Structure formats: C-alpha cells, structure tokens
C-alpha cells in the first residue's frame, strides 16, 4: 500500500514517514522544496520512499501526488504565532491547502485521509472547570485573536464541510495534538520544542503560571499510523498525554543536569505574578501577547480516553519526552551543553 504524507519534512511528518517505512509501507512525501528532504532520504527503507514537490496554494498540485495512493496523511500547515500577514501566511495555506489536498484525494479514489489538526481547534482559552474532549470546538479565535488557532480551526472545519458536501470515496479521521515535544529528525528548531529551548536559554523572566498538555512526537506519529490502519477509527481524536506546568518542567530539567542553564527562577506563578506577566505581555509581539492573555493562570484539562480506547495508543512518560527533547536540543546545538557533558 502506498501512503501520501504531505509536508513530509516537518517535525511530526518526518516521524510519520519513519514509522511508515519501518512498517514496510511505500511512502510518497510532498515537500515545498526537495532541498529540505535530505534527512528523509537517509531513513531505513528509503527504497520505498518517493519525494515530490507540491505547493498547498496551487490547485491541482496534489493531483499527481495522490494518484495511486490509498491513504493520505495531511500534516502540512503553517505554524506561526505572529504572522506578518494573517491571510497570506496562515489562513490561505491552512484552509485552501486542506481543500486542495482533499479535492485531489477524492479525484484519486483515496480510501482514507488522516488530518493533522490541533488542540487549537478545540480551544484557545483552557479552563480547568471544563474537561476538553473531541466534542469541543474553538469558537473564540479570529484573525485578530490567536490567528494560528483560528487557522487550525477553520482548516478542520473546511475539511469536515468538504466531506459532508461531497461525500468522497475516503473516510476522514482528525488527530488533535497538544504541545508536541521530543527528538527531532532534523537540526531545525521547531516551534514546539522551542518552548523548552526558551526555558533553558533564559527567555522567560520567571516561572509563569502556565501549563501545557504534553505529548511525544513519536506518539503523535504513531496515532496517525494507527488512525490509518484501524478501519474502525472515526471522527476526531484528542492526542495528549498529561498536563504539566512550567514549575514542574523547570524542576525536572534542573534535577537532570540542566542546572547550569538559564532556567527561570523568579516565582511568577501566583496572583500578583499573573498580573505582572499580563501587563508585560503588552510589550510583546501580538501573537505572544494573545497567547499569554488567554493562557496565563489557566490549566488545560482533557480526556484522552477515546484515543487510548479506540486506537490503542499508549503514551510515553511525559518525563521521558521532556528529557529526550532537551537532550536533542543539546545535540543540535540549540542549548548549551550540560556541565557534566562539557
């Protein structure tokens, strides 16, 4: 069976390709430029890998890419918190790109599409009084408030609208990861792991009252493969392991050899600290300001039972994910070496 993976050179997609090749599938991966696909060509099983160039904004670009494929795993989508142009940099590639891929998949007679959505399509303002599930939709984001979250929400809505209106040959499944961390197959610093890199490089003024639903990138990739293989997979799947606050992350890193790094120390994770952070957020770029104003002092609570029950996904321990991500950041030179390794 041949599987098409869009945006194959990306953080999550590279691991999807690696796992598909490891399982013996034939894989066709799309990239915007073949220059960014060198790491894919070094994977075991590369003889079953085909790399093609395709642009999300060019209608028809994916027609040839989808031809002969039984499954499409659509991961390609921009991740920019502060875009220069919301329409050009986020909404057009996310929404029109999704539509172009689905149109091509329908023409090619594809049997299943696995869409990489995001927790951003569930909410942009977590509330500990509400347990997030696959039934939730983000209704607060817009072009002017958390535009990245808006792009993911609108892209997924466009996908389900396409399925409802056109009744294509394929069944669609959507995967919704939270903060994806873990080792990268490329030296490029992705936006998710940058959260940890910023903590270790002194970007934060102190320990903030902020928490994330961590999930390992390899588990996210596995979720995509399982959603492809399990014919009874249906609908949306929230893909997150456990909520972890910044204080816990900092303590874990400090206890495992990163004490010489510029980890935050000042306790800002309380009422007055929250006020200071919100006030200081007005000096940050708009995307960062939006994110802080909707996440400081809020703890995401979610129910991941559907993905564990229906897909049989077992999550790696969060501590393993964070520490292996940190070691990977050190390996690629994104953070200084630990004292004992210097």
Secondary structure, 3 states (H helix, E strand, C coil): CEEEEECCCCHHHHHHHHHHHHCCCEEEEEECCHHHHCCHHHCCCHHHEEEEECCCCCCCCCHHHHCCCCEEEECCCCCCCCCCCHHHHHHHHHHHHHHHHHHHHHHHCCCEEEEECCHHHCCCCCCCCCEECCCCCCCCCCCCCCHHHHHHHHHHHHHHHHHHHHCCCCEEEEEEECEEECCCCCCCCCHHHHHHHHHHCCCCCCEECCEEEEEEHHHHHHHHHHHHHCCCCCEEEEECCEEEEHHHHHHHHHCCCCCCCCCCCCEECCHHHHHHHHHHHHHCCHHHHHHHHHHCCCCCEECCHHHHHHCCCCCCCHHHHHHHHHHHHHHCCCCCCCHHHC
